[in-house]
Amino acid sequence: MRKLALLGLLFFTIAAYADQLYFYGGDLSGNNPNAISNENDAIVSGDPYGSAVYQNFYALSNITVSGLFTNNLSSITPTSGYWEIRSGVSAGNGGTLIASGTGSMTNTPTGRSGFGYNEYTNLVSGLNVSLAPGQYWFAAVPECSTCQGRALNDDTTGLNSVGKSDPNLEYVNSPFFGQNFEALGSDFPTGSSGVYVVPEPGSLMLLGTGIAGVMGVLRRKLF
């Protein structure tokens, strides 16, 4: 039993440092939540998306983004996800595109719901985007060209939030609905979206120390 416990500790020590949650707007919450189209499907379609919600956050130091996610009230199962990171976004102005792409997207239920839809965390991982300190905007759009449902990024009052952003600086860009980086303002103060980063060097050193300690105990127990 002790051997299994130590092996479990080693596994969770490694898993805990695989990705670091750097920013999260917060859980779906409030008596009157809002939700904005964030999708590319058979109903709301376009190139590269039908509609995308852009959430802002601050990089407080040099970071490397490894994953982006949005929590969506959704009735589709995405087959992929389109993502972007931008700087200098303002009303009617998409600013500067720093990085973008399409990748596999996970679809994980959160247990929350709203507007007759269940909420899912839609995550694109495996990214490698280096950012200097500053303010950025990102989008992560679920894609399913054959799906006849909808995906709506929901807002939050900041419950369980992580990191720093400016409220009331979210935007929707939608070729389908004719919106050009339209400001969402106080009706959608913060999106329920987030950013994962590669662990900082200090965290990796701690990981190495932890693994070495666990391996030392395992060596004594097994041999």
Secondary structure, 3 states (H helix, E strand, C coil): CHHHHHHHHHHHHHHHCCCEEEEECCCECCCCCCEEECEEECCCCCCCCCEEEEEEEEECCCEEEEEEEEEEEECCCCCEEEEEEEECCECCECCEEEEEEEECEEEEEEEEEECCEEEEEEEEEEEEEEECCEEEEEEEEEEECCCCCCEEEEEECCCCCECCCCCCCCEEEECCCCEEEEECHHHCCCECEEEEECCCHHHHHHHHHHHHHHHHHHHHHHC
